[in-house]
Amino acid sequence: MDLSTDFVLANLDAFGFYRVNYDTDQWKLIAKQLRANKDAIPMNMRAQLIQDSFALSMANIRDASLPLDLTSYLEDETDFLPYNAFLNRIGYFLDLVD
């Protein structure tokens, strides 16, 4: 396993109700994978990653750029759940700008 290009996803089946916070390099690799080939990550995991990234940012654990970088692939998304996760969370950020 090449640590510079590989990542490991936790809570893959979203079995437990908890947030997963990856280190910065892992988050970047996940975002890169989503942009390159979103289908390499299961649809329900894509939605969970979006929810986790927004929740961690809202809790000031991660910078606001994290969920924005992670969701930059959404123009290629075709499934409902990842979009729904995004739409349910982006309002918080929009309220901060107002």
WOUR-V19887 format. One record per residue. BURIAL is I if it has 9 or more other ideal C-beta (glycine too) atoms within 8 Angstrom, else O. Layout:
BEGIN
burial = {BURIAL/BURIAL}
END
This chain:
BEGIN
burial = {O/O/O/O/O/O/O/O/I/O/I/O/O/O/O/O/O/O/O/O/O/I/O/O/O/I/I/I/I/I/I/O/I/I/I/O/O/I/O/O/I/O/O/I/I/I/I/I/I/I/I/I/I/I/I/I/I/O/O/O/O/O/O/O/O/I/I/I/I/I/I/I/I/I/O/O/I/O/O/O/I/I/I/I/I/I/O/O/I/I/O/I/I/O/O/O/O/O}
END
